[in-house]
Amino acid sequence: MLLVRGLGCTKLLAALWNNQKETRAAKKLARKWRLDKAYGVTQEQIEDAMMRSGRGINLGCEFALEICAQLGIEPAEVDPMRTKGELNGRMYDAKNGAGCAEQVIDHLRQSGSVERIFV
């Protein structure tokens, strides 16, 4: 389990989204939710997409559920109100490479940046 307490759900989702492997499914999802880039989203774009999905900045909204499914994480794992502050990165790592989730979270914690760190 990876400690994510205090990182903020939209910032964490943006960082994980930006560092996933490029897939057609991810590009399709980015188009559906009108994200500017499939792999260069900002925290604000994540928040805007949540607002457009109709329930405000809420991890139960359709956008958040689809993003979490694409990333291989459970919405409760990034919900600051319902989580123990831990993320099981096993599915994310299975899709993106061993240790990827931990590297993204460490980079986010150290720099505060949601930028893509893998080329």
C-alpha positions as CSV (number, residue, x, y, z in Angstrom):
1,M,0.0,0.0,0.0
2,L,1.2,3.5,-0.9
3,L,0.6,6.4,1.4
4,V,-1.3,9.1,-0.5
5,R,-2.8,11.0,2.5
6,G,-2.7,14.8,2.0
7,L,-2.0,14.7,-1.8
8,G,-5.6,15.6,-2.9
9,C,-7.7,13.4,-5.0
10,T,-7.7,15.6,-8.2
11,K,-4.0,16.2,-8.1
12,L,-3.3,12.4,-7.5
13,L,-5.7,11.5,-10.4
14,A,-4.0,14.0,-12.7
15,A,-0.5,12.6,-11.9
16,L,-1.5,9.0,-12.3
17,W,-3.4,9.8,-15.5
18,N,-0.4,11.6,-17.0
19,N,2.0,8.7,-16.3
20,Q,-0.1,5.8,-17.6
21,K,0.9,4.0,-20.8
22,E,-0.6,5.4,-23.9
23,T,-3.6,3.4,-25.0
24,R,-6.5,3.8,-27.4
25,A,-8.8,3.5,-24.4
26,A,-7.1,6.4,-22.6
27,K,-7.2,8.6,-25.7
28,K,-10.9,7.8,-26.2
29,L,-11.7,8.6,-22.6
30,A,-9.7,11.9,-22.9
31,R,-11.8,12.8,-26.0
32,K,-15.1,11.9,-24.3
33,W,-14.3,14.2,-21.3
34,R,-12.8,17.0,-23.5
35,L,-9.4,16.8,-21.8
36,D,-6.9,19.0,-23.7
37,K,-4.3,16.3,-23.9
38,A,-4.5,12.6,-23.3
39,Y,-1.3,12.7,-21.2
40,G,-0.8,16.2,-20.1
41,V,-3.8,17.1,-18.0
42,T,-3.7,19.5,-15.1
43,Q,-5.4,19.3,-11.8
44,E,-7.8,22.0,-12.9
45,Q,-8.8,20.0,-16.0
46,I,-9.6,17.0,-13.8
47,E,-11.7,19.3,-11.6
48,D,-13.5,20.8,-14.6
49,A,-14.3,17.4,-16.0
50,M,-15.8,16.4,-12.6
51,M,-17.9,19.5,-12.6
52,R,-19.2,18.8,-16.1
53,S,-20.2,15.3,-15.1
54,G,-22.9,16.8,-13.0
55,R,-22.1,16.0,-9.4
56,G,-19.4,18.5,-8.6
57,I,-15.9,17.5,-7.5
58,N,-17.0,14.1,-6.3
59,L,-15.4,10.7,-6.8
60,G,-18.8,9.1,-7.3
61,C,-19.3,11.0,-10.5
62,E,-19.2,9.2,-13.9
63,F,-15.9,10.9,-14.9
64,A,-14.1,9.9,-11.7
65,L,-15.4,6.3,-11.9
66,E,-14.3,6.0,-15.6
67,I,-10.9,7.5,-14.9
68,C,-10.3,5.2,-11.9
69,A,-11.4,2.2,-13.9
70,Q,-8.9,3.1,-16.7
71,L,-6.1,3.6,-14.1
72,G,-6.9,0.4,-12.3
73,I,-7.6,2.0,-8.9
74,E,-10.7,2.2,-6.7
75,P,-12.3,5.6,-6.2
76,A,-12.3,5.1,-2.4
77,E,-8.5,4.8,-2.5
78,V,-8.1,8.4,-3.6
79,D,-11.1,9.8,-1.6
80,P,-9.7,11.9,1.3
81,M,-13.0,11.5,3.1
82,R,-13.3,7.7,2.9
83,T,-9.8,6.4,2.7
84,K,-7.1,5.5,5.1
85,G,-4.8,7.4,2.9
86,E,-3.4,4.3,1.2
87,L,-3.4,3.4,-2.5
88,N,-3.0,-0.2,-3.7
89,G,-0.9,0.4,-6.8
90,R,-0.9,-3.2,-7.9
91,M,-3.3,-2.9,-10.9
92,Y,-1.8,0.5,-11.9
93,D,1.6,-1.2,-11.9
94,A,0.3,-4.2,-13.9
95,K,-0.8,-1.8,-16.6
96,N,2.2,0.6,-16.5
97,G,5.2,-1.3,-15.1
98,A,6.4,-2.4,-11.8
99,G,6.9,0.4,-9.3
100,C,5.3,3.0,-11.5
101,A,2.6,4.1,-9.0
102,E,5.2,4.5,-6.2
103,Q,7.4,6.6,-8.5
104,V,4.5,8.9,-9.5
105,I,3.4,9.4,-5.9
106,D,7.0,10.1,-4.7
107,H,7.5,12.6,-7.5
108,L,4.1,14.3,-6.7
109,R,5.0,14.4,-3.0
110,Q,8.4,15.9,-3.6
111,S,7.7,18.3,-6.4
112,G,3.9,18.9,-6.2
113,S,3.9,18.5,-10.0
114,V,1.4,16.3,-11.9
115,E,3.7,16.3,-15.0
116,R,4.6,13.2,-16.9
117,I,7.8,11.7,-15.5
118,F,8.1,8.7,-17.8
119,V,9.0,9.1,-21.5
